[in-house]
Amino acid sequence: MSIAIIVVVSVSGFYFHWWLYVRIKRWVNRDLALSMATADPDMRQYMLDKLLEAERLKIAKKDLPDWLRAAAGAYSQK
């Protein structure tokens, strides 16, 4: 019985830490995208859409800032 308790607690602990890591990663990426947007609500939505596109394209974390900067530059050229 004590082994089962240890397994349940360990698995739930690992799951919680994974979930927290994923949430923080999403918050950081969202803040990064919004930091490149101006106060214009349309550009904010555009940058959030570009962030979703980057996730869909599986842009690497190290390449994400440059990719989002290029997207922000493309918006300002419209």
N, C-alpha and C positions, 0 to 999 in steps of 0.2 A: 504494500500500500504506500509506503514512504517513497518508493521509487516512482510510482505513478504521480505523486504530488510533485516531486522534483522535476519530472518530465513536463508536467503541465505548467509549472511555474517557469521553467526555462524556456519552453516554446512560446508562452505568452510574453515573456520578457524580450525574446528575440523579435517577435512580431511587433511589439510596441516600439522598439528601437528602430526597426525598419520603417514602420509607418511614420514615426517622427522624422526620420531622415528624409523620406520622400516629401513630406509636407514642408519642411524647411527648404529643401531644394526648390520646390515649386514657388514658395514665397520669395526666395532670393532671385529666381529667374524672372518672376513677375515684377519685382521691384526694379530689376535691371532694365527690363523693357519699358516700364513706365518712367524711369529716370531719363530715358532718351526722348520721351514725348514732351511736348510743350503743354501749356495749360489747355490747349485746344482739345475738346472732348473727342472730336473725330480722329485726331492723331493718336490719342490714347487708345481708342478702340482699334485703330489700324495696327498699333504696336502690339496689342494683345493678340490680334489675329495673326500677326507675323510670328509671335512667340508660339502659338499653336502650330503654325506651319513648320517652324523650326523643330518642334517636338515630333511632328509627323515625319519630317525628313531625317530625324535622328542626328541633328547637328551636334557635334561634340561640345562638351562644356567649355573647353579652351577656345573653341572657334565661335561660340555663341555671341560674345560681345561684339566682335568684328562683323558678324553676320547681321546682328540687330542694328549696328551703326550704319551699315550699308542700306538696310531697309528704311531707316529713319531718313537717310540722305535721299533715297528714292522718293519718299513721301514729300519732302520739301521741294523737290524738283517738279512736282505736279502742278 
